[in-house]
Amino acid sequence: MKFFKFTIFLYIITFIWFGSAIYANDSNYNYESNANGIFKIQSMMLIDEMPAQFNGMVNISGDVDYNGKKLKSASSCIFSVIIKDGIGVYRGTCREYFDEENVLYTSMVSKYNFPANSAESEITVLGGEGMFEDASGKGVNSWNSAGITDPNYSDIGYLKVNTELKNDIN
């Protein structure tokens, strides 16, 4: 019986070892960005039994490393958050501009305990224009915010976003 348990233990360790190596190789990102900007809540709904919901926009700019090439970008996103039972689900769609010819389109989803000043989102590349035409891929971003801190503007807050993508051009 001990030999059987030991064999199963070795099998599990071997599976974890090789599985993690394969998973690690799948996450070779060729697109990394660090951006800062603002978010603005544009509307909010709080009606009786319904989940709380708010919508808004994000405007950020920053530095991008795409396949070793250094780029500057400005992003504009629209988002919605639905909060139910203390869980917030964030969904957003973004256009990331590099210049007038090169644009990347993405969508993102994150789920987090509400309220939160940070979370991680799953990113899906939807395509693009110029060097990003026919782009596809997936990745993650992590965002954090100091929240809304200016008493004169109760709908605007500061945001920092780090994004990593595996961006494939078909």
Secondary structure, DSSP 8 states (H G I E B T S, - for coil): -HHHHHHHHHHHHHHHHHHHHHHHHHT--SEEEEEEEEEEEEEEE--TTS-EEEEEEEEEEEEEEETTEEEEEEEEEEEEEEEETTEEEEEEEEEEESSSS-EEEEEEEEEEESS-SEEEEEEEEEEEEGGGTTEEEEEEEEEEEEES--TT-TTEEEEEEEEEEEEEE-
